Amino acid sequence: MRNEFIAFSILSLVLVGGVAYFAWQPMWWAFVILGPMIILGVYDMLQKKHAIMRNYPIVGRGRYLMEELRPKMYQYFIESDTSGAPINRIKRNIVYQRAKHELDTTPFGTQLDVYEVGYEWLNHSISARKLSEESLNPRVLVGGQACLRPYSSSLLNVSAMSFGSLSKNAIMALNGGAKIGSFAHNTGEGGLSPYHLKMGGDLIYQFGTGYFGCRDRNGNFRRKISLPHGKS
C-alpha cells in the first residue's frame, strides 16, 4: 500500500504541475505542492479500508507513521539497557563485541539487579574440594531393562534446531562441539542431513511434527539409520 501511495503522489505531482505550468505560470509551484495533497485527500475520503484516513484525510496518515517510528524511538530514547526483550541491549552488545574480537567486559560492576529473585551466579570457593570424575561429567542412563541399547546421556545437550533454520557450518559446529564435550545433538524437525553426520558427534534423531517424515521411498518406517564411524 505504501508503494502505491508514493507512485500515486508522484503521478499526481507530474500531472498537476504540468497543467499548472501551462495554465497559470506565475503560481505553478502552488499547484505542484497543493495538487497532490488535494488528490491524496480525495483518495483518503473515498477509500474504505482505513476508517481513520477516511474520517481524517491526510492527517490520519500520521497515526500509521508514528506506529512505524514508535519501536525505533522507544528503543533509542526510552528503553533501558536491561529492559529489552527478548534480548536486551547489554547482551546484544556482548555478541557484537565478541564478534569483532573486542573487549566485552564492563568495569565497575553491572547494571543488573543481582539480588532479584531468580538471579543465579557462581561463587569461588575458598576451600575447594577435589571432585570425582562422575561429578565433573554427570550423566543419566536412558533406557530401562527392556532396552537393547541404553544410552548414557549428558545432563546438558544441544537443543533441537532445524537444519532449515541454520547453515551447514552452524550444524557442523554444533555437532563438533557435541563430540568434544561428550554430549548429544538434537537434529530438530528438519531431519538428518549429511552435515549432522560429518563431525561424528552423538545425535538425537527428532521425528518432529512429521512434516519431513522418517520413511523410505516405499513408505516403510526406517528402523535403522546408517551412521559413520561404525555406529547405527
C-alpha positions in Angstrom: 0.0 0.0 0.0 2.9 2.4 0.8 4.4 2.0 -2.7 1.0 2.7 -4.3 0.7 5.9 -2.3 4.2 7.0 -3.4 3.6 6.2 -7.0 0.2 7.9 -6.8 1.7 11.1 -5.3 4.5 11.3 -7.9 2.0 10.8 -10.8 -0.3 13.5 -9.3 2.7 15.8 -8.9 3.6 15.5 -12.6 0.1 15.9 -13.9 -0.9 18.8 -11.7 2.4 20.5 -12.1 2.3 20.2 -15.9 -1.3 21.6 -16.1 -0.4 24.4 -13.7 2.7 25.4 -15.6 0.9 25.9 -18.9 -2.4 27.3 -17.5 -1.0 29.6 -14.8 2.7 30.0 -14.9 3.1 32.6 -12.1 1.6 30.2 -9.5 2.5 26.9 -10.9 4.6 26.0 -7.8 1.5 26.3 -5.6 -0.3 23.7 -7.7 2.8 21.4 -7.5 2.6 21.4 -3.7 -1.1 21.5 -3.1 -2.3 19.5 -6.1 -1.0 16.1 -4.9 -2.3 16.8 -1.3 -5.8 17.5 -2.6 -5.8 14.4 -4.8 -4.5 12.3 -1.9 -7.1 13.7 0.4 -9.9 12.8 -2.0 -8.5 9.3 -2.3 -8.5 9.0 1.6 -12.1 10.1 1.7 -13.2 7.6 -0.9 -11.2 4.5 0.3 -13.0 2.1 2.7 -10.1 0.2 4.2 -8.9 2.6 6.9 -11.6 4.4 9.0 -9.1 6.9 10.4 -7.9 8.0 6.9 -11.5 8.3 5.7 -12.5 10.5 8.6 -9.3 12.5 8.8 -7.8 12.7 5.3 -4.0 13.1 5.1 -3.8 14.0 8.8 -4.9 10.4 9.7 -1.8 9.1 8.0 0.2 10.5 10.8 -1.1 7.7 13.0 0.5 5.0 10.8 3.7 7.0 10.6 4.0 7.2 14.3 3.3 3.5 14.7 6.2 2.7 12.4 8.5 5.1 14.2 7.4 4.0 17.7 9.7 0.9 18.1 12.7 2.9 17.0 12.0 5.9 19.3 11.3 3.6 22.2 14.5 1.6 21.6 16.9 4.5 21.3 15.3 7.1 23.6 13.2 5.4 26.3 14.1 1.7 26.7 16.9 1.0 29.2 19.8 -1.3 28.5 18.3 -4.1 30.7 14.6 -3.9 29.7 14.7 -5.0 26.1 13.0 -8.2 25.0 13.7 -10.9 24.1 17.4 -9.8 24.2 18.3 -6.7 26.0 21.0 -4.2 24.8 23.6 -5.4 27.3 23.5 -9.0 25.9 23.3 -7.7 22.3 26.4 -5.6 22.8 28.3 -8.6 24.2 27.6 -10.5 21.0 28.7 -7.6 18.8 31.9 -7.1 20.7 32.9 -10.7 20.8 32.1 -11.0 17.0 34.6 -8.1 16.5 37.2 -9.7 18.9 36.8 -6.6 21.2 36.8 -6.4 25.0 33.3 -7.5 26.1 33.6 -6.8 29.9 32.2 -3.7 31.7 34.3 -2.2 34.5 32.8 -1.0 37.9 30.2 -3.7 38.3 27.0 -4.4 36.4 23.6 -2.8 35.7 21.7 -6.0 36.6 20.0 -6.5 39.9 22.0 -9.4 41.3 19.7 -9.6 44.3 16.4 -10.1 42.5 14.5 -13.4 42.7 15.7 -15.8 40.1 19.2 -14.3 39.5 21.8 -17.0 39.7 25.6 -16.9 39.8 28.6 -19.0 40.8 31.0 -18.0 43.6 34.6 -19.1 44.0 35.1 -21.5 46.9 37.8 -20.6 49.5 38.0 -24.3 50.4 37.8 -26.1 47.1 37.4 -29.9 47.1 38.6 -32.3 44.6 35.6 -33.6 42.6 35.2 -37.1 41.3 35.0 -38.0 37.6 31.3 -38.6 37.9 30.8 -35.1 39.4 32.8 -33.5 36.6 30.8 -35.3 33.9 27.3 -36.1 35.3 25.3 -38.4 33.1 22.0 -40.3 33.2 21.2 -43.7 31.6 18.3 -43.5 29.1 16.6 -46.9 28.6 15.4 -49.5 31.1 15.9 -53.2 31.3 13.9 -53.9 28.2 16.1 -51.5 26.1 18.6 -53.4 23.9 20.9 -50.4 23.6 20.6 -47.9 26.5 22.4 -44.6 26.1 24.4 -42.8 28.7 23.3 -39.2 28.2 24.8 -36.0 29.4 22.5 -33.8 31.5 23.1 -30.9 29.2 22.8 -31.3 25.4 22.3 -29.3 22.2 18.6 -28.5 21.9 16.6 -29.1 18.7 17.4 -26.6 15.9 16.2 -27.5 12.4 18.7 -27.6 9.6 16.2 -25.5 7.6 16.9 -22.5 10.0 20.7 -23.0 10.3 23.5 -23.1 7.8 25.6 -26.2 7.2 28.5 -24.6 9.0 26.4 -24.0 12.1 25.2 -27.6 12.1 28.8 -28.9 11.8 29.9 -26.5 14.6 27.1 -27.7 16.9 27.8 -31.4 16.3 31.6 -30.9 16.5 31.1 -29.2 19.9 28.9 -32.1 21.0 31.6 -34.6 20.2 34.2 -32.6 22.1 32.0 -32.2 25.1 30.6 -35.8 25.0 27.0 -34.7 24.8 24.2 -35.2 22.3 23.0 -33.0 19.4 19.3 -33.0 18.6 18.7 -32.8 14.9 15.4 -30.8 15.1 12.4 -31.4 12.9 14.3 -30.7 9.8 15.5 -34.3 9.5 19.0 -35.8 9.4 21.4 -34.1 6.9 24.9 -35.1 5.9 26.3 -32.2 7.9 24.8 -33.8 11.1 26.9 -36.9 10.4 30.2 -35.2 9.3 31.7 -34.4 12.7 30.8 -37.7 14.4 29.0 -36.3 17.5 26.2 -38.2 19.2 22.8 -37.4 17.6 19.2 -37.4 18.8 17.0 -38.0 15.7 13.9 -35.9 16.2 10.7 -37.1 14.4 9.3 -33.6 14.8 5.8 -32.9 13.6 6.0 -35.5 10.9 6.3 -32.9 8.1 9.7 -34.2 6.9 8.9 -37.8 7.8 11.0 -40.8 8.7 10.1 -43.2 6.0 11.8 -44.6 2.9 10.7 -44.3 -0.7 8.3 -47.3 -0.3 6.6 -45.7 2.7 8.1 -48.1 5.3 9.3 -46.8 8.6 13.1 -46.6 8.8 14.0 -48.6 11.9 17.8 -48.4 11.2 19.8 -45.4 10.0 23.4 -45.9 8.9 25.9 -43.6 10.6 29.6 -43.1 10.1 32.3 -44.5 12.4 30.6 -47.9 12.8 27.5 -46.5 14.5 23.9 -47.4 13.6 
